Amino acid sequence: QVQLVESGGGLVQAGGSLRLSCAASGRTFSSYSMAWFRQAPGKEREFVAAHRWSGGMIYYKDYDDSVKGRFTISRDNAKNTVYLQMNSLKPEDTAVYYCNAKTLVGDYWGQGTQVTVSS
């Protein structure tokens, strides 16, 4: 069982920045593929960004087109943490942001953190 705890959400004005963090349990974090998803009110959960494990110490990043150039995903394996740096935020980025971990034994979700961008 992997537990994920997100933090860093909040209220920010359009054009501002936030950094989300997701701390994961487990001793094999370096082999987890980590991702961020978001869900706005009345909408389905959607993919935002991923930091995927490709074997060994090889990773690759992937972004939804709506956040490319504005959001950056990164990870610190020593801290079992994945980050989402969000710049140039827009009101349409308002959503609950969820951390996801795909491991060799299962797929896990955090509880979510609210991001609200005011215009």
Secondary structure as the mmCIF struct_conf table of DSSP 4:
data_model
#
loop_
_struct_conf.conf_type_id
_struct_conf.id
_struct_conf.beg_label_comp_id
_struct_conf.beg_label_asym_id
_struct_conf.beg_label_seq_id
_struct_conf.end_label_comp_id
_struct_conf.end_label_asym_id
_struct_conf.end_label_seq_id
STRN STRN1 LEU A 4 SER A 7
STRN STRN2 GLY A 10 GLN A 13
TURN_TY1_P TURN_TY1_P1 ALA A 14 GLY A 15
STRN STRN3 LEU A 18 ALA A 24
BEND BEND1 GLY A 26 ARG A 27
HELX_RH_3T_P HELX_RH_3T_P1 PHE A 29 SER A 31
STRN STRN4 SER A 33 GLN A 39
TURN_TY1_P TURN_TY1_P2 PRO A 41 GLY A 42
BEND BEND2 LYS A 43 LYS A 43
STRN STRN5 GLU A 46 TRP A 53
BEND BEND3 GLY A 55 GLY A 55
TURN_TY1_P TURN_TY1_P3 GLY A 56 MET A 57
STRN STRN6 TYR A 59 TYR A 63
TURN_TY1_P TURN_TY1_P4 ASP A 65 ARG A 70
STRN STRN7 PHE A 71 ASP A 76
HELX_RH_3T_P HELX_RH_3T_P2 ASN A 77 LYS A 79
TURN_TY1_P TURN_TY1_P5 ASN A 80 ASN A 80
STRN STRN8 THR A 81 MET A 86
BEND BEND4 SER A 88 SER A 88
HELX_RH_3T_P HELX_RH_3T_P3 PRO A 91 ASP A 93
STRN STRN9 ALA A 95 LYS A 102
BEND BEND5 LEU A 104 VAL A 105
STRN STRN10 ASP A 107 TRP A 109
STRN STRN11 THR A 113 SER A 118
#
